[in-house]
Amino acid sequence: MKRLVAAFVGAGLSSALLAQSAPPPARRAATPAGPAAAQASVAVPDETTAIVNGRVFTVSGPPLERGTVLIRGRKIAAVGANVAVPAGAKVVDAAGKIVTPGLIESATQIGIVEIPSGAEGTDDQSSTDKDLSAAFNVVDSFNGDSTVIPVTRVEGITRAVVAPSSTGHVLLGQGALFDLTGAQVPDSIVKAPVAMFANLGEAGAASAGGSRASAMLRLREALQDALDFSRNRIAWSNAQRRPYARGRMDMEALVPVVRGELPIAINANRASDLLAAMRLADEFHLKLILLGAIEGWRVTSELAAKKIPVVVKPLTDIPSFDGLGATLENPARLARGGVTLVLSSFDTHNARNLRQEAGNAIAYGLDRDAALRAVTLEPARVWGVADRLGTLDAGKDADVVVWSGDPFELTTGPEHVFIAGREMSKDTRQRQLFEKYRVIR
Amino acid sequence: MPNAYESTYKPLPSRTTLIRNATILTANGPVIEHGSILLQNGKIGAVGQTVTAPADALVIEASGKWITPGVIDTHSHIGVYAAPGVESLSDGNEATSPNTAEVSAEHSIWPQDPQFGLALAGGVTTMQILPGSANLFGGRGVTVKNVPSRTAEGMKFPGAPYSLKMACGENPKRVYGSRNTSPQTRMGNVAGYRRAWQAAAEYRDNLRRWKNAGSDPDKRPPRNLQLETLAGVLDGEILVHNHCYRADEMVTMINLAREFGYKITSFHHAVEAYKIRDLLVESNICASMWADWWGFKLEAYDGVRENIALVDQAKGCAIVHSDDANGIQRLNQEAAKALRAGLEAGFKIERADAVRWFTINPARALAIDKLTGSLEAGKNADVVIWTGDPFSVYSRAERVFIDGALIYDRTDPNRQPHRDFETGLLPAGGAR
């Protein structure tokens, strides 16, 4: 574990190490003292919890009308209508409740920004260091003590893909998937990196001299250099290659991308930009994920044919020149067109409203099951962790939420949230403030 | 003197309409199950369990549907920060001086902003369009009806007073402090307000003296548009709407208002209203709040989801506002989240109470509550039919009436007003 931490810090050759899922974190016998709100309740290893009588949406199969989810230690031990509850198990009666997998937020800055304006030292989401881009790694600034983490997980979100915001280059750097237990790196890492992030379209142009064309060129240039670097590392070390436009650390970070091992998540919205991103992916054999995709519904057949997943924010309907075709029906139309669909809040402090986003997608035509999949199993697949997360199945990490009712409704809420088998505290800094002022003295 | 920019609004054609069998939240009493409402001559004719209607009335069967007053937002920048959000349409902050009380949002409103139509699809019938919060005194705000019009004047709510947008805290001190001009600090903010109010008081006194001496046209004190707006506040004709986050700063503003003898109508954003809800009630000041925005700057760091419910429980004037062209489309959903927070805190709040947060309470803050904001006989027929419980994420505004005229019908593409900007620019099939 120590060695891994050191590798994060010395970013240079870390990509190979980071490309693998982090090993399961060591159980912490006791959590050291810290802000109360950030502390999750600490479970005894191998404690067994049985959530019984709930309406269980496994996501992998049809819902169980009165099912049991058995949690042992970090994992789901069994799910079914006729699961025996072992003696000594802690029992959660979920009669009349809904049980789902924990929700996954797919594009946020949770943990890398606390207060984005006027509070120096709390904002690590962006860098203006012009010599850095692809190498930028959110793992190096993730803060498990962020007050945003408990505020988010009490709304049933158990994992989040944290992405960099901007670097002054079309390449933004490496995002990672974290659990929202409040643990620090490396324990909180589920997978790092999960993707290389980049901007095309209007945002890309803004960081490349003002034109979409120059944004595309800068991205292509970095990928060409990285390809050359990946094939000629030794010659490069011996100064026998042409100079590259980006530095050594950026080249290192791009190697798994040009090898097709690490996805590249490209932010683009206009139909023409989505098609351009797809052409680029073909040219370099990239594993492409599209973020934003406001006009995704206009290119569904291309997205479906190439099996390109899209991550969209449902509540997007205000026309911009980057997306004149914005419509609340975008998720429904994409899903109907056979596109792999992931829903995201694209928010940080209110990433907790992910389920409101999903509920509105349903209101505008998305199938209910597809909506639940789009915040559980589909993101788990797209980010490459479906072997561990995304459904309620034996053997998976026990991220389980017991809801007071329909998870997408506005007047319901989570009653129990488990992350990797541990029930999370409902405490947040906001709750403490409310309690402090419940009565004015 | 007469107002050259007077409202030219005329209600659109309407017909006598009876809506039957709906669940009605009147914002003025308990829920009415299987109720009816009659819209006649642009007004609400009657509302109740049984309503008699003329034989020629159009009858709408609304079984399973819900009815509320038209949604009212006290804080919008639609039209002044129009879509698409580009530099050419950035008309909300005259950030060239900390005091621009002489500007008026009505002179920035672009009636072709497509966001008006999106807000209408969310049931919004009335909104206050405010200048931004870069300045201590941002300028005048205006209340408009959400109707298609070629002009801003054609949208202005007849009889609604002007407002003055003021701003506390981080924004003015950041905008001007970063230019090394005043204000650079919160104390600089307050000095700026006091300087302006003192000048306004003197301006008003000079005008009074001139009037009392016979209003000799040759001796009239020179007209000053900036001071004229501030004097309008001191005379009680213009309402103060004050952007302010922190509890202690709101109290400073209450003290400032007392020093110069004016009234604050509503604090806006008021993220810490819950900490001073007793003082807000004591001073009869509304709080226009978000359901859950927090943390995007330090003065918003102490946001709690119970904010609206706590102000409501203290018998305060609790308002859910948007300050956002997305949020305005779903103020009912924002209220639903605030309702949930209140219920989970153990408060007894009914939907019939929470509906007031986006109807009659904002009407009160805009001083139009005698005309609209609740479903009572004689009031303007500003009415929304929802597909279901407006506190459900799945419900949507189905039909929207303004002064009795059916302005929006989700089931009829010909009753969904589009702005010029959308014409010929939206991809086919892109109807929102």
Chai-1 contact restraints between the chains, C-beta under 6 A:
chainA,res_idxA,chainB,res_idxB,connection_type,confidence,min_distance_angstrom,max_distance_angstrom,comment,restraint_id
A,I115,B,L298,contact,1.0,0.0,6.0,A-B,restraint_1
A,P116,B,F296,contact,1.0,0.0,6.0,A-B,restraint_2
A,S117,B,K297,contact,1.0,0.0,6.0,A-B,restraint_3
A,G118,B,E170,contact,1.0,0.0,6.0,A-B,restraint_4
A,G118,B,K297,contact,1.0,0.0,6.0,A-B,restraint_5
A,G118,B,L298,contact,1.0,0.0,6.0,A-B,restraint_6
A,A119,B,L298,contact,1.0,0.0,6.0,A-B,restraint_7
A,R298,B,P427,contact,1.0,0.0,6.0,A-B,restraint_8
A,D317,B,R432,contact,1.0,0.0,6.0,A-B,restraint_9
A,I318,B,A83,contact,1.0,0.0,6.0,A-B,restraint_10
A,I318,B,A325,contact,1.0,0.0,6.0,A-B,restraint_11
A,P319,B,A83,contact,1.0,0.0,6.0,A-B,restraint_12
A,P319,B,P84,contact,1.0,0.0,6.0,A-B,restraint_13
A,P319,B,P114,contact,1.0,0.0,6.0,A-B,restraint_14
A,S320,B,P84,contact,1.0,0.0,6.0,A-B,restraint_15
A,F321,B,P84,contact,1.0,0.0,6.0,A-B,restraint_16
A,L324,B,L425,contact,1.0,0.0,6.0,A-B,restraint_17
A,L324,B,L426,contact,1.0,0.0,6.0,A-B,restraint_18
A,G325,B,P427,contact,1.0,0.0,6.0,A-B,restraint_19
A,G325,B,G430,contact,1.0,0.0,6.0,A-B,restraint_20
A,T327,B,G430,contact,1.0,0.0,6.0,A-B,restraint_21
A,T327,B,R432,contact,1.0,0.0,6.0,A-B,restraint_22
A,H349,B,W294,contact,1.0,0.0,6.0,A-B,restraint_23
A,H349,B,G295,contact,1.0,0.0,6.0,A-B,restraint_24
A,G359,B,V393,contact,1.0,0.0,6.0,A-B,restraint_25
A,A363,B,Y394,contact,1.0,0.0,6.0,A-B,restraint_26
A,F408,B,V393,contact,1.0,0.0,6.0,A-B,restraint_27
A,E409,B,V393,contact,1.0,0.0,6.0,A-B,restraint_28
A,L410,B,Q333,contact,1.0,0.0,6.0,A-B,restraint_29
A,L410,B,A336,contact,1.0,0.0,6.0,A-B,restraint_30
A,L410,B,K337,contact,1.0,0.0,6.0,A-B,restraint_31
A,L410,B,V393,contact,1.0,0.0,6.0,A-B,restraint_32
A,T411,B,A336,contact,1.0,0.0,6.0,A-B,restraint_33
A,T411,B,R340,contact,1.0,0.0,6.0,A-B,restraint_34
A,Q430,B,V304,contact,1.0,0.0,6.0,A-B,restraint_35
A,L433,B,D302,contact,1.0,0.0,6.0,A-B,restraint_36
A,L433,B,V304,contact,1.0,0.0,6.0,A-B,restraint_37
A,F434,B,V304,contact,1.0,0.0,6.0,A-B,restraint_38
A,F434,B,E306,contact,1.0,0.0,6.0,A-B,restraint_39
A,Y437,B,Y274,contact,1.0,0.0,6.0,A-B,restraint_40
A,Y437,B,K275,contact,1.0,0.0,6.0,A-B,restraint_41
A,I440,B,D278,contact,1.0,0.0,6.0,A-B,restraint_42
